[in-house]
Amino acid sequence: MTHMVLTVAAILFALGIYGVTTRKNAIGILVSVELMANAVNLNLVAFSQHWGATGQSFALFAIALTVAEVVVGLALVVLLYRTRKNVNIDLASDLRS
């Protein structure tokens, strides 16, 4: 059972990496990063069968960190949209001061 869960998590992580490397839309990149974080959480929960409750505790902590990352990422997307009226990542390099 654990091997199947780890395989699904590896596939989700690979799809997330593919999404980050191929997307130009900032929202699509954030969704791909979220997919990768959820794959890591799935791994932690799968390994908690061997560690006890420690893996689930790490997964809850990782979810809290992911929520904070999404909030910062969405704030940057809103800033990009307000200044450029577009969420294309190529335009983000123009925001350097």
C-alpha positions as CSV (number, residue, x, y, z in Angstrom):
1,M,0.0,0.0,0.0
2,T,2.8,2.4,0.9
3,H,4.5,1.8,-2.4
4,M,1.4,2.9,-4.3
5,V,1.1,6.1,-2.3
6,L,4.7,6.9,-2.9
7,T,4.3,6.3,-6.6
8,V,1.3,8.6,-6.8
9,A,3.2,11.2,-4.8
10,A,6.2,10.9,-7.2
11,I,3.9,11.3,-10.2
12,L,2.3,14.4,-8.6
13,F,5.7,15.9,-7.9
14,A,6.9,15.3,-11.5
15,L,3.7,16.9,-12.8
16,G,4.4,19.9,-10.6
17,I,7.9,20.2,-11.9
18,Y,6.7,20.0,-15.4
19,G,4.1,22.7,-14.7
20,V,6.7,25.0,-13.2
21,T,9.1,24.7,-16.1
22,T,6.6,25.0,-18.9
23,R,4.2,27.7,-17.6
24,K,4.5,31.4,-18.3
25,N,1.4,32.4,-16.3
26,A,2.1,33.2,-12.7
27,I,-1.1,31.6,-11.4
28,G,-0.3,28.3,-13.3
29,I,3.2,28.3,-11.7
30,L,1.7,28.8,-8.2
31,V,-0.7,25.9,-8.8
32,S,2.2,23.7,-9.9
33,V,4.2,24.6,-6.8
34,E,1.1,23.8,-4.7
35,L,0.9,20.4,-6.4
36,M,4.5,19.7,-5.5
37,A,3.9,20.7,-1.9
38,N,0.9,18.4,-1.7
39,A,3.0,15.5,-3.1
40,V,5.5,16.1,-0.3
41,N,2.7,16.1,2.2
42,L,1.4,12.8,0.8
43,N,4.9,11.4,1.2
44,L,5.0,12.5,4.8
45,V,1.7,10.9,5.6
46,A,2.8,7.7,3.8
47,F,6.0,7.6,5.9
48,S,4.0,8.2,9.1
49,Q,2.9,4.6,8.9
50,H,6.5,3.7,9.8
51,W,7.3,6.7,12.1
52,G,4.1,6.9,14.0
53,A,2.4,10.3,14.4
54,T,5.7,12.2,13.6
55,G,5.0,12.2,9.8
56,Q,1.5,13.5,10.2
57,S,2.8,16.3,12.5
58,F,5.4,17.2,9.8
59,A,2.6,17.2,7.2
60,L,0.5,19.6,9.2
61,F,3.5,21.9,9.7
62,A,4.2,21.7,5.9
63,I,0.6,22.6,5.1
64,A,0.9,25.7,7.3
65,L,4.1,26.8,5.5
66,T,2.4,26.2,2.1
67,V,-0.5,28.4,3.0
68,A,2.0,31.2,3.9
69,E,3.8,30.7,0.6
70,V,0.6,30.9,-1.3
71,V,-0.4,34.1,0.4
72,V,2.9,35.7,-0.5
73,G,2.8,34.4,-4.1
74,L,-0.8,35.7,-4.6
75,A,0.3,39.1,-3.3
76,L,3.0,39.2,-5.9
77,V,0.6,38.1,-8.6
78,V,-1.8,40.9,-7.6
79,L,1.1,43.4,-7.6
80,L,2.1,42.2,-11.1
81,Y,-1.4,42.5,-12.4
82,R,-1.9,45.9,-11.0
83,T,1.3,47.3,-12.5
84,R,1.3,45.4,-15.9
85,K,-2.4,44.3,-16.4
86,N,-1.0,40.9,-17.1
87,V,0.2,37.9,-15.1
88,N,2.9,36.8,-17.5
89,I,6.1,35.9,-15.6
90,D,8.2,37.4,-18.3
91,L,6.9,40.8,-17.3
92,A,8.0,40.3,-13.7
93,S,11.6,41.1,-14.4
94,D,10.6,44.6,-15.3
95,L,9.6,45.2,-11.6
96,R,13.2,45.2,-10.4
97,S,14.1,48.5,-8.8
